[in-house]
């Protein structure tokens, strides 16, 4: 199941990240003691700022919610 989620997140997150000038580096989805956790790692040449991450997080959250990935 977690591989399916990771694949679907990659499918939707890569274009969103690319449109924002960011690179999708890694996607993790696993169960932890507090429940399931999704981590999306982004980067950009020269580094990435907190504002960039916040904007990307909002956009990715909206896209993943619309497509009911998890």
C-alpha positions as CSV (number, residue, x, y, z in Angstrom):
1,X,0.0,0.0,0.0
2,X,2.7,2.5,0.9
3,X,4.4,2.0,-2.5
4,X,1.1,2.8,-4.2
5,X,0.8,6.0,-2.2
6,X,4.4,7.0,-2.9
7,X,3.9,6.4,-6.7
8,X,0.7,8.4,-6.7
9,X,2.3,11.3,-4.7
10,X,5.2,11.3,-7.2
11,X,2.7,11.4,-10.1
12,X,0.9,14.5,-8.8
13,X,3.7,16.3,-6.8
14,X,6.4,16.3,-9.5
15,X,4.5,18.6,-11.9
16,X,3.5,20.9,-9.0
17,X,7.1,21.1,-7.7
18,X,8.4,21.7,-11.3
19,X,6.0,24.5,-11.9
20,X,7.3,26.2,-8.8
21,X,10.9,25.8,-9.9
22,X,11.6,23.1,-7.4
23,X,12.9,19.6,-7.7
24,X,11.0,16.7,-6.1
25,X,13.8,14.7,-4.4
26,X,12.1,12.1,-2.3
27,X,8.7,10.9,-1.1
28,X,8.2,8.9,2.1
29,X,5.0,7.4,3.4
30,X,5.0,5.2,6.4
31,X,3.3,4.4,9.7
32,X,4.8,5.9,12.8
33,X,3.7,5.8,16.4
34,X,1.4,8.8,15.9
35,X,-0.1,7.3,12.6
36,X,0.7,7.6,8.9
37,X,3.2,10.3,7.9
38,X,3.8,11.6,4.4
39,X,7.1,13.4,3.8
40,X,7.9,15.2,0.6
41,X,11.5,16.4,0.1
42,X,12.0,19.4,-2.2
43,X,15.1,21.3,-3.3
44,X,16.3,23.9,-5.8
45,X,19.7,24.9,-7.0
46,X,21.0,27.5,-4.6
47,X,18.8,26.3,-1.8
48,X,15.2,26.6,-0.9
49,X,13.6,29.0,1.6
50,X,10.9,28.6,4.2
51,X,8.4,30.7,2.2
52,X,9.0,28.5,-0.9
53,X,8.3,25.4,1.2
54,X,5.2,26.9,2.8
55,X,3.8,27.8,-0.7
56,X,4.7,24.3,-2.1
57,X,3.1,22.6,0.9
58,X,-0.2,24.4,0.4
59,X,-0.2,23.7,-3.3
60,X,0.7,20.0,-2.8
61,X,-1.8,19.6,0.0
62,X,-4.6,20.9,-2.3
63,X,-3.6,18.7,-5.2
64,X,-3.3,15.6,-3.1
65,X,-6.6,16.2,-1.4
66,X,-8.4,16.7,-4.7
67,X,-7.1,13.4,-6.0
68,X,-7.6,11.7,-2.7
69,X,-4.1,10.1,-2.8
70,X,-4.1,9.0,0.8
